Amino acid sequence: MSLEKGLPHVSWAFILHPIDTRTTRLLVRFRADHRADWSGSLLSHTMEPVSFLIERKMLVEIRRLAEQLPR
């Protein structure tokens, strides 16, 4: 996808970082690059709250599933 056509470059990363033998930290990073005009600004302001809501729901579900695993 290209910024020239008005489409953003987007990435979402989920990284598992071991803390010790029984603990792992989940790191999440969302990034988006968009055009530097009014349409890109509008897209950015729309994408931020939407991605927050999606990410929150995913993290709640990941936690629920992880806590169901046998220790």
N, C-alpha and C positions, 0 to 999 in steps of 0.2 A: 504494500500500500504506500502511497506517496503523499507527502504534504502538498505537492503541487495540485493534486486533484481534490484537496480539501479533507482528505482522510487522515486521521491522527495515527501516529506510531504509538502503540500501547504495549506495555509489558506488565505482567503480574508474576511475581516470584514468591515461592513458598520454600523456605529453607529450614531444615531440621538441624539444630545445633546441639550436640550432646553436652550435657553439663557434668554428669557423672554416670555410673552404671544404671541408675534407675530414673534419671531425669533428663528430659530433652526440652529445649526451648524452640518454639515455632516462631520464625521471623517471617513477616509478610511485607512485601514492598510492591506498590502500584505506581507506575510511572506512565505519563502520557505527554507526547510532544505534539503541538498543534500549530497551525498557521498563526502568524502574528497580526491578524486583522480582526475585525468585529466578529466574523463567524467563528474564528478560533477561540476568541474570548468567550463567546456565548456557549460554545461546546465545552470549554473548560469549566465554566460555572455550572453547567448542567451535569457534566460527568462526575465532578467531585462528590456531591451528595449521593448520587446514584451508586457510585463505586463504594462509598462508605457503607451504605445499606446492604449491598450485596456481600461485601467483605465481612461485615458484622454477622450476617446470617450464616455464612460459611464457617466462621470461627466458632460460633456457638455450636454448630453441628459437629465440627471436628472435635471440640472439647467433649461433647456428649458421647461420641463414638470412642474416643480415647479412654474416657473414664469407664467404659463398659468392658474394656479389655481385662483379662485376668492378669493379676500381678505375679 
